[in-house]
Amino acid sequence: MAHLGAALPALHNFTQTPTYCPHSSSSPSIDTSSPAPNQENELPSSTIKPKKRVNFSLSPVTVDVSSPRTPTSTKLVHRKSILKSRPSLTNSSSVTSSSAVSFGLESYPSFTAMPETMCDALEANDNHMKLDVYLNLNNALRGLKAYPDSEFLLNKIAALVTYIRRDIEFPSDCLVGCESRFFSFLASVDQLVHLVDPQTASWILHLSVSAIENRDLKKNMLLCHLSFLASQKLTRLFNNELSNRVFEVLIRVHSRSKSIEGQCYQNLSTLITMTPSVMLQRASEWVPLALRASFSESSAMHGKAILPLRIASRIFLGVKEFSRVVVDTFNQPSPAVKSPDAGVEITSTLFDECYDNVEALLKNKHEDHVLSIWETIVVVLIAWGKRRDERLDKWTYLNKWLDIFRKCINSTDVDVRSRAICAWQKLAYAWLTIPIISSHSDTSKRRAGILMTVFKFLQDNRPETIRALTVTFSKMTSLIMRPGVSTSQISATEFILRQCEFTWNQLVLPVIRDSCLHNPSTFAFGATLLHALLSASNKATSNRTEPELCFGAVSLSDIPKLNAKWTRANTEPVLETIAKVFDKASTAQDRELAMQVWSAFLKTIQSITQREVRQSAESMDSIASICNYLQAYLKKSDAQPGLLLLPAVV
């Protein structure tokens, strides 16, 4: 346990009094909505000549189609295209060469009239009109909130797909390179996606994959196809063969530009979700790219790069093959750099390179992103080695990784500190498992000692900090006393009692009894937690899956209660803590909380004793301890008449 023991110095500053500024800044936001524009070949604004601009508006019309709309105006709206001069479609079922009209939904008496007219126009196969028809249909459908008459739309979608296939396989000059725009509206809304038959969806997927494999494809069209493939709308038929083809393209084009690189990370996330077996097999190819970009100073880039790693941490939770790839990637040598003094080449690993970049990220106020990386790596490396003991404890860089957390939780920003306390739950998940309650007491104590350091921040009694600590305490309790855990060494009943014993000794005593109750500002926090643990619950706690335990939120009302048999067997230690609750209650509200704790304890004892046909020796001992406590309390209240009397509750 040398590595785990050495991790304690990395957290020595946790014991210092937290400092914070009275005026905290908000956490920085990370834009991950769209790829950043490529500015590599942009000219300075002073050298760009003013160009003549033509207004060409194709803004989608947002219409509530619950009731058909009639035209708002009988005046024709003329619209010109910047592509070429061509006759346009009239608002009728026949194609004429009359003046142009708007294709907006407001020009039609009903929704059904729009696709009917569009299909008639495409049936006419007039090359001069096709692009306008597709563009306006796309915008009109995207602007709708809902689609009426699905059966009618299904028939028209089938016809539209027929025209799309015709115009893609035999394109006219004005339609070359516009394939993705033809079917983009099919994937824009879920209601339309479900209307596309599997054969058509497969054809569209193969068409888009074949397009990105073209090395001469222009950048804007490549982005268009990659965005479509990352939408996860028509990818329900995605298979391993298509996944490998797309992956090969992503590896080849990701460095082409910043915008394409950002889009590639979104596509990697889609591939991990759709074909996890392929992405696990090829993890050694994409993990280094995602890790390097995740530590990039560019907020637009690192926000996208962390996404595939976060999705992989969920899907590959507990998969040692993936964890081993991440460990090996961190151990890869980085490009050698020369020392400025002696000119000697200094070799370092990828982890050293990433660790150095953390300073720049923190300096630029990207603490939230740093914490996202931190908790993701902790989850990935829970168990990474071939041997049973090669877990997170034995990771070479554990000390430095904990030091990154220390820098975040000591932030003067209360939001950053609260976020760090919540991120601590991932380390709790990594350590609060069966081995912590096993016979390896030294390992359990060291892990618990590190985990408890986060509660040093109870003295920062701001609401944000207290809420974060409450959630973290609840998660730790749920991890220790989770139901349904099987072990072959001891019986299930004995294991539950050990869970309660560990929870009481490692959480309740140091956090509640020895810390919270001594500080008036945190008294309510401690009394509330103790009440939640002692409250008898009639509902059985449901078994949670590992992903739910790791990533799910746990409220105070959802944490497991202390087992009634354990509470009865440990009546005296519990009463000692309850006595301290009453002793430290200084206000009327505090005394009310103390009474709630006392009431919950009595109901727990009652819930087990009333089921006995004949009073057991354990119940008699428990009742005797309660009577002795009441007697001592009553004597104390006689000496100090201001104390609240307990017999009123009994």
Salt bridges, closest charged atoms under 4 A:
GLU116 OE1 - LYS156 NZ 3.15
ASP132 OD2 - ARG86 NH1 3.50
ASP167 OD1 - LYS130 NZ 2.83
ASP167 OD1 - ARG166 NE 3.00
ASP190 OD1 - LYS233 NZ 3.81
GLU213 OE2 - ARG245 NE 2.89
GLU241 OE2 - ARG245 NH1 3.32
GLU248 OE2 - ARG282 NH2 2.60
GLU285 OE2 - ARG282 NE 2.94
ASP352 OD1 - LYS400 NZ 3.61
GLU353 OE2 - ARG292 NE 3.48
GLU359 OE2 - LYS407 NZ 2.23
ASP368 OD1 - ARG419 NE 3.08
GLU375 OE2 - ARG419 NH2 3.01
GLU375 OE1 - LYS426 NZ 3.71
ASP389 OD1 - ARG387 NE 3.56
ASP389 OD2 - LYS394 NZ 3.37
GLU390 OE2 - ARG387 NH2 3.22
ASP393 OD2 - ARG447 NE 3.03
ASP403 OD1 - ARG406 NH2 2.65
ASP403 OD2 - LYS407 NZ 3.68
ASP460 OD2 - ARG417 NH1 2.87
ASP460 OD1 - ARG462 NE 2.88
GLU494 OE2 - ARG498 NE 3.72
ASP514 OD1 - ARG513 NE 2.98
GLU546 OE2 - ARG482 NH1 3.03
ASP583 OD1 - LYS636 NZ 3.02
GLU612 OE2 - ARG568 NH1 2.74
